[in-house]
Amino acid sequence: MDWITGIQRAVDYVEAHITEPIDYEEAAKRAYSSSFHFQRVFSILCGFTLGHYIRMRRLSLAGNELASSDIRVIDAALKYGYDTPESFSRAFTRFHGVSPLQAKQAGASLKSFSPLSVKLVLHGGTTMNYRIETKDAFQIICRKKQISGNEEMTQEVIAPFWQECISDGTIQALCKYIPANDIFSDCIVGASFGRDAGDPEFPYAIGAHYNGMPVTDAGLTVEEIPAHTYAVFPCVGRMPQAIQALYQQICSEFFPSSEYQPCGGTDFEAYPSADVSDPNYACEIWVAVEKK
């Protein structure tokens, strides 16, 4: 139940500060999660990003206020987070189909985007394969990318990083550092790190379990991963559809009904090859967890 409560707390925070700059990290804290993990989970569960939700809610509220009060368009623009009346007017017109000035006229047809309400409903009745792995501290070798913890997180931030690492030889270089006792079974992993309180950024990395060899490749670092318990979920199917569907099932079915909840550890996606278009492609999601 803590997982469901956390998501609702995050939504409540956004709604309470909807006319202010939204602190994405603070919203994530309300959901007991990192900004990266929360935004990814939010997008998977809702079908739109947190940033999109905020924009649609603001435009919905702006339409209602313009139609029901004497607020000026320029004041509405500033109140709902737009730097200029022109940018506000463009976004408003795309959303409502009428301009802000037209919205002030009697009988204008406007759209409403309602606030989210997270509820635990009777859902599931499906089988999920998973295992619990408790790992001592270990090392990974990786290439890291710093991502702001307080801006909108979308797949467009991560996918180009993977393409870059494939094309520039980073993936090939990582493979020679994989040990014989690789805990990820010879996979390259995407690692979503937690971060220290007050740090405005957090690292995402593409890497592998490290065998201890001297690092001779530029751009690679060795990172310590603390001891953790992981819920590990096998995923089979064409990417990214299969992994997105599995994340949705993990968040909507596994966590609400299990004794575990996600914690602030490093999460991994373990990929055995680049043939992600194969309908039988098999990979794994490793989520750092703790008991509720």
MARLUM-814913 format. One record per residue (C-alpha): x, y, z; residue in three letters; residue number from 0. Coordinates in Angstrom, 1 decimal, padded with zeros to 4 digits. Example, Ala and Ser with C-alpha at 12.3 -4.5 7.8 and 13.67 -1.06 7.14 Angstrom:
<kolses>
KOLSE   east  north     up type seq
KOLSE  012.3 -004.5  007.8  ALA   0
KOLSE  013.7 -001.1  007.1  SER   1
</kolses>
This chain:
<kolses>
KOLSE   east  north     up type seq
KOLSE  000.0  000.0  000.0  MET   0
KOLSE  003.0  002.4  000.6  ASP   1
KOLSE  003.7  002.4 -003.2  TRP   2
KOLSE  000.1  003.5 -004.0  ILE   3
KOLSE  000.2  006.1 -001.2  THR   4
KOLSE  003.5  007.4 -002.5  GLY   5
KOLSE  002.3  008.0 -006.0  ILE   6
KOLSE -000.8  009.8 -004.7  GLN   7
KOLSE  001.4  011.9 -002.4  ARG   8
KOLSE  003.5  013.0 -005.4  ALA   9
KOLSE  000.4  013.9 -007.5  VAL  10
KOLSE -001.0  015.8 -004.5  ASP  11
KOLSE  002.3  017.8 -004.2  TYR  12
KOLSE  002.1  018.7 -007.9  VAL  13
KOLSE -001.5  019.8 -007.6  GLU  14
KOLSE -000.8  021.9 -004.5  ALA  15
KOLSE  002.0  023.7 -006.4  HIS  16
KOLSE  000.5  023.7 -009.9  ILE  17
KOLSE  001.0  027.5 -010.4  THR  18
KOLSE  004.6  027.4 -009.1  GLU  19
KOLSE  007.8  025.9 -010.5  PRO  20
KOLSE  007.5  022.2 -009.8  ILE  21
KOLSE  010.4  020.6 -008.0  ASP  22
KOLSE  010.6  017.2 -009.7  TYR  23
KOLSE  012.9  015.8 -007.0  GLU  24
KOLSE  010.5  016.8 -004.3  GLU  25
KOLSE  007.6  015.1 -006.1  ALA  26
KOLSE  009.7  012.0 -006.4  ALA  27
KOLSE  010.5  012.0 -002.7  LYS  28
KOLSE  006.8  011.9 -001.9  ARG  29
KOLSE  006.7  008.7 -003.9  ALA  30
KOLSE  009.7  007.3 -002.0  TYR  31
KOLSE  011.7  007.3 -005.3  SER  32
KOLSE  014.5  009.0 -007.3  SER  33
KOLSE  013.4  011.6 -009.8  SER  34
KOLSE  014.5  009.4 -012.7  PHE  35
KOLSE  012.7  006.3 -011.4  HIS  36
KOLSE  009.5  008.2 -010.5  PHE  37
KOLSE  009.3  010.0 -013.8  GLN  38
KOLSE  009.8  006.7 -015.7  ARG  39
KOLSE  007.2  004.9 -013.6  VAL  40
KOLSE  004.8  007.8 -013.9  PHE  41
KOLSE  005.1  007.8 -017.7  SER  42
KOLSE  004.6  004.0 -017.9  ILE  43
KOLSE  001.5  004.0 -015.7  LEU  44
KOLSE -000.2  007.1 -017.1  CYS  45
KOLSE  000.8  007.0 -020.8  GLY  46
KOLSE  002.2  010.6 -020.6  PHE  47
KOLSE  005.1  012.3 -018.9  THR  48
KOLSE  005.0  014.2 -015.7  LEU  49
KOLSE  005.8  017.3 -017.6  GLY  50
KOLSE  002.9  016.7 -020.0  HIS  51
KOLSE  000.6  016.2 -017.0  TYR  52
KOLSE  001.7  019.5 -015.5  ILE  53
KOLSE  001.3  021.4 -018.7  ARG  54
KOLSE -002.2  020.0 -019.4  MET  55
KOLSE -003.4  020.7 -015.9  ARG  56
KOLSE -002.2  024.3 -016.1  ARG  57
KOLSE -003.8  024.9 -019.4  LEU  58
KOLSE -007.1  023.3 -018.2  SER  59
KOLSE -007.1  025.6 -015.1  LEU  60
KOLSE -006.1  028.6 -017.1  ALA  61
KOLSE -009.1  028.0 -019.4  GLY  62
KOLSE -011.5  027.8 -016.5  ASN  63
KOLSE -010.1  031.0 -014.9  GLU  64
KOLSE -010.2  033.0 -018.2  LEU  65
KOLSE -013.8  031.9 -018.8  ALA  66
KOLSE -015.0  032.6 -015.3  SER  67
KOLSE -013.1  035.7 -014.1  SER  68
KOLSE -011.8  039.0 -015.4  ASP  69
KOLSE -008.1  037.9 -015.3  ILE  70
KOLSE -006.1  039.4 -018.1  ARG  71
KOLSE -004.4  037.1 -020.6  VAL  72
KOLSE -000.9  038.4 -019.7  ILE  73
KOLSE -001.6  037.7 -016.0  ASP  74
KOLSE -002.9  034.2 -016.8  ALA  75
KOLSE  000.2  033.5 -018.8  ALA  76
KOLSE  002.6  034.4 -016.0  LEU  77
KOLSE  000.4  032.6 -013.4  LYS  78
KOLSE  000.5  029.3 -015.3  TYR  79
KOLSE  004.2  029.3 -016.0  GLY  80
KOLSE  004.6  031.0 -019.4  TYR  81
KOLSE  007.3  033.6 -020.1  ASP  82
KOLSE  005.3  035.5 -022.6  THR  83
KOLSE  001.6  035.9 -023.6  PRO  84
KOLSE  002.6  034.7 -027.1  GLU  85
KOLSE  003.9  031.3 -025.9  SER  86
KOLSE  000.9  030.9 -023.6  PHE  87
KOLSE -001.5  031.7 -026.5  SER  88
KOLSE  000.1  029.1 -028.7  ARG  89
KOLSE  000.0  026.4 -026.1  ALA  90
KOLSE -003.5  027.4 -025.0  PHE  91
KOLSE -004.8  027.3 -028.6  THR  92
KOLSE -003.3  023.9 -029.3  ARG  93
KOLSE -004.9  022.5 -026.1  PHE  94
KOLSE -008.4  024.1 -026.2  HIS  95
KOLSE -008.8  024.8 -029.9  GLY  96
KOLSE -009.6  028.5 -029.2  VAL  97
KOLSE -007.4  031.4 -028.2  SER  98
KOLSE -007.2  032.9 -024.7  PRO  99
KOLSE -009.2  035.9 -025.9  LEU 100
KOLSE -011.9  033.7 -027.4  GLN 101
KOLSE -012.0  031.8 -024.1  ALA 102
KOLSE -013.1  034.9 -022.3  LYS 103
KOLSE -016.2  035.2 -024.6  GLN 104
KOLSE -019.5  033.7 -023.4  ALA 105
KOLSE -020.2  030.3 -024.8  GLY 106
KOLSE -016.6  029.4 -025.7  ALA 107
KOLSE -016.0  025.7 -025.9  SER 108
KOLSE -013.1  024.6 -023.7  LEU 109
KOLSE -011.4  021.3 -022.7  LYS 110
KOLSE -010.9  020.0 -019.2  SER 111
KOLSE -007.9  017.8 -018.1  PHE 112
KOLSE -008.8  016.4 -014.7  SER 113
KOLSE -006.3  015.8 -011.8  PRO 114
KOLSE -005.1  012.2 -011.3  LEU 115
KOLSE -006.5  010.1 -008.5  SER 116
KOLSE -004.5  006.9 -007.8  VAL 117
KOLSE -006.7  004.1 -006.6  LYS 118
KOLSE -006.1  000.5 -005.7  LEU 119
KOLSE -008.5 -001.5 -007.9  VAL 120
KOLSE -009.2 -005.2 -008.5  LEU 121
KOLSE -006.7 -005.8 -011.2  HIS 122
KOLSE -004.3 -008.5 -012.3  GLY 123
KOLSE -005.2 -012.2 -012.1  GLY 124
KOLSE -002.1 -012.7 -014.1  THR 125
KOLSE  001.1 -014.6 -013.4  THR 126
KOLSE  004.4 -012.7 -013.0  MET 127
KOLSE  007.8 -014.4 -013.0  ASN 128
KOLSE  010.3 -012.9 -010.7  TYR 129
KOLSE  013.1 -013.8 -008.2  ARG 130
KOLSE  014.6 -012.1 -005.2  ILE 131
KOLSE  018.4 -011.7 -005.4  GLU 132
KOLSE  020.4 -010.4 -002.4  THR 133
KOLSE  023.8 -009.3 -003.6  LYS 134
KOLSE  026.9 -008.2 -001.7  ASP 135
KOLSE  028.6 -005.0 -002.8  ALA 136
KOLSE  030.1 -005.3 -006.3  PHE 137
KOLSE  031.7 -003.1 -009.0  GLN 138
KOLSE  030.5 -002.1 -012.4  ILE 139
KOLSE  032.6 -000.5 -015.2  ILE 140
KOLSE  030.6  002.0 -017.1  CYS 141
KOLSE  030.2  005.2 -019.1  ARG 142
KOLSE  028.1  007.7 -017.2  LYS 143
KOLSE  025.8  010.6 -018.2  LYS 144
KOLSE  024.7  013.2 -015.8  GLN 145
KOLSE  021.0  014.0 -015.9  ILE 146
KOLSE  019.2  016.8 -014.1  SER 147
KOLSE  017.1  015.5 -011.3  GLY 148
KOLSE  014.8  018.5 -011.6  ASN 149
KOLSE  013.7  018.6 -015.2  GLU 150
KOLSE  011.3  016.5 -017.3  GLU 151
KOLSE  012.7  013.0 -017.9  MET 152
KOLSE  011.8  011.4 -021.2  THR 153
KOLSE  013.0  008.5 -023.2  GLN 154
KOLSE  014.6  010.9 -025.6  GLU 155
KOLSE  017.3  011.6 -023.0  VAL 156
KOLSE  018.4  007.9 -022.7  ILE 157
KOLSE  017.9  006.4 -026.2  ALA 158
KOLSE  020.4  008.6 -027.9  PRO 159
KOLSE  023.0  007.8 -025.2  PHE 160
KOLSE  022.6  004.1 -026.0  TRP 161
KOLSE  023.0  004.8 -029.7  GLN 162
KOLSE  026.1  006.8 -029.1  GLU 163
KOLSE  027.7  004.0 -027.0  CYS 164
KOLSE  026.9  001.5 -029.7  ILE 165
KOLSE  028.3  003.5 -032.5  SER 166
KOLSE  031.5  004.8 -030.8  ASP 167
KOLSE  032.6  001.4 -029.6  GLY 168
KOLSE  031.8  001.8 -025.9  THR 169
KOLSE  029.7 -001.3 -025.8  ILE 170
KOLSE  032.4 -003.4 -027.4  GLN 171
KOLSE  035.0 -002.0 -025.0  ALA 172
KOLSE  032.8 -002.9 -022.0  LEU 173
KOLSE  032.5 -006.5 -023.0  CYS 174
KOLSE  036.2 -007.3 -022.3  LYS 175
KOLSE  035.8 -006.3 -018.7  TYR 176
KOLSE  032.9 -008.8 -017.9  ILE 177
KOLSE  034.0 -011.5 -015.4  PRO 178
KOLSE  033.4 -015.2 -015.7  ALA 179
KOLSE  031.0 -015.0 -012.7  ASN 180
KOLSE  029.1 -012.1 -014.1  ASP 181
KOLSE  025.9 -011.6 -012.0  ILE 182
KOLSE  024.2 -010.2 -015.1  PHE 183
KOLSE  024.9 -013.3 -017.3  SER 184
KOLSE  027.1 -011.6 -019.9  ASP 185
KOLSE  024.7 -008.7 -020.3  CYS 186
KOLSE  025.3 -005.0 -020.8  ILE 187
KOLSE  023.3 -003.0 -018.3  VAL 188
KOLSE  021.6  000.4 -018.1  GLY 189
KOLSE  022.1  001.6 -014.5  ALA 190
KOLSE  019.8  004.2 -012.9  SER 191
KOLSE  021.7  005.4 -009.8  PHE 192
KOLSE  020.3  007.0 -006.8  GLY 193
KOLSE  021.9  010.3 -005.8  ARG 194
KOLSE  023.0  012.2 -002.7  ASP 195
KOLSE  020.5  014.6 -001.1  ALA 196
KOLSE  021.0  018.1 -002.4  GLY 197
KOLSE  022.8  017.0 -005.6  ASP 198
KOLSE  021.0  018.6 -008.6  PRO 199
KOLSE  022.0  015.8 -010.9  GLU 200
KOLSE  022.1  012.0 -010.9  PHE 201
KOLSE  024.0  009.7 -013.1  PRO 202
KOLSE  022.7  007.2 -015.6  TYR 203
KOLSE  025.2  004.7 -016.9  ALA 204
KOLSE  025.7  002.0 -019.5  ILE 205
KOLSE  028.1 -000.6 -018.2  GLY 206
KOLSE  028.8 -004.2 -017.1  ALA 207
KOLSE  029.9 -006.2 -014.1  HIS 208
KOLSE  033.6 -005.4 -013.6  TYR 209
KOLSE  036.3 -008.1 -013.6  ASN 210
KOLSE  039.1 -006.0 -012.0  GLY 211
KOLSE  041.3 -005.6 -015.1  MET 212
KOLSE  043.2 -002.4 -015.5  PRO 213
KOLSE  041.0  000.1 -017.3  VAL 214
KOLSE  042.6  001.2 -020.6  THR 215
KOLSE  039.6  002.7 -022.4  ASP 216
KOLSE  039.0  006.4 -022.1  ALA 217
KOLSE  035.6  007.5 -020.8  GLY 218
KOLSE  035.0  004.5 -018.6  LEU 219
KOLSE  034.9  004.6 -014.8  THR 220
KOLSE  034.6  001.9 -012.1  VAL 221
KOLSE  031.6  002.4 -009.7  GLU 222
KOLSE  030.9  000.7 -006.4  GLU 223
KOLSE  027.4 -000.7 -006.0  ILE 224
KOLSE  026.4 -001.2 -002.4  PRO 225
KOLSE  024.9 -004.5 -001.1  ALA 226
KOLSE  021.2 -004.6 -002.0  HIS 227
KOLSE  018.2 -006.9 -002.4  THR 228
KOLSE  016.8 -006.9 -005.9  TYR 229
KOLSE  013.5 -008.1 -007.4  ALA 230
KOLSE  014.5 -009.4 -010.8  VAL 231
KOLSE  011.9 -009.7 -013.6  PHE 232
KOLSE  012.5 -011.6 -016.9  PRO 233
KOLSE  011.2 -009.8 -019.9  CYS 234
KOLSE  010.5 -011.4 -023.3  VAL 235
KOLSE  009.4 -009.6 -026.4  GLY 236
KOLSE  010.3 -006.8 -028.9  ARG 237
KOLSE  011.7 -003.7 -027.3  MET 238
KOLSE  010.8 -001.2 -026.1  PRO 239
KOLSE  007.2 -002.3 -026.0  GLN 240
KOLSE  007.8 -005.5 -023.9  ALA 241
KOLSE  009.9 -003.7 -021.3  ILE 242
KOLSE  007.4 -000.8 -021.0  GLN 243
KOLSE  004.5 -003.3 -020.5  ALA 244
KOLSE  006.5 -005.2 -017.9  LEU 245
KOLSE  007.3 -002.0 -016.0  TYR 246
KOLSE  003.6 -001.2 -016.0  GLN 247
KOLSE  002.8 -004.6 -014.6  GLN 248
KOLSE  005.5 -004.3 -011.9  ILE 249
KOLSE  004.2 -000.9 -010.8  CYS 250
KOLSE  000.5 -001.6 -010.9  SER 251
KOLSE  000.4 -005.3 -009.8  GLU 252
KOLSE  003.7 -006.4 -008.1  PHE 253
KOLSE  004.5 -003.6 -005.8  PHE 254
KOLSE  000.9 -003.0 -004.5  PRO 255
KOLSE  000.4 -006.6 -003.6  SER 256
KOLSE  003.9 -007.7 -002.5  SER 257
KOLSE  005.9 -007.2  000.7  GLU 258
KOLSE  008.5 -005.2 -001.2  TYR 259
KOLSE  008.7 -001.6 -002.4  GLN 260
KOLSE  011.4  000.2 -004.5  PRO 261
KOLSE  014.1  001.9 -002.6  CYS 262
KOLSE  016.9  004.4 -003.4  GLY 263
KOLSE  019.3  001.8 -004.7  GLY 264
KOLSE  020.7  001.4 -008.2  THR 265
KOLSE  018.3 -000.2 -010.7  ASP 266
KOLSE  019.4 -002.1 -013.7  PHE 267
KOLSE  018.1 -003.2 -017.1  GLU 268
KOLSE  020.3 -006.1 -018.4  ALA 269
KOLSE  020.5 -006.6 -022.2  TYR 270
KOLSE  022.2 -009.6 -023.7  PRO 271
KOLSE  022.5 -008.1 -027.3  SER 272
KOLSE  021.5 -005.3 -029.5  ALA 273
KOLSE  018.9 -007.4 -031.4  ASP 274
KOLSE  016.0 -005.7 -029.6  VAL 275
KOLSE  013.6 -006.0 -032.5  SER 276
KOLSE  013.5 -009.8 -032.1  ASP 277
KOLSE  010.0 -010.8 -030.9  PRO 278
KOLSE  011.6 -013.4 -028.6  ASN 279
KOLSE  014.2 -011.0 -027.2  TYR 280
KOLSE  014.9 -011.8 -023.5  ALA 281
KOLSE  016.3 -009.3 -021.0  CYS 282
KOLSE  015.9 -008.6 -017.3  GLU 283
KOLSE  014.8 -005.7 -015.0  ILE 284
KOLSE  016.6 -005.5 -011.6  TRP 285
KOLSE  014.8 -003.2 -009.2  VAL 286
KOLSE  016.5 -002.4 -005.8  ALA 287
KOLSE  013.9 -003.1 -003.2  VAL 288
KOLSE  013.3 -003.2  000.6  GLU 289
KOLSE  010.5 -004.7  002.7  LYS 290
KOLSE  007.6 -002.4  003.5  LYS 291
</kolses>
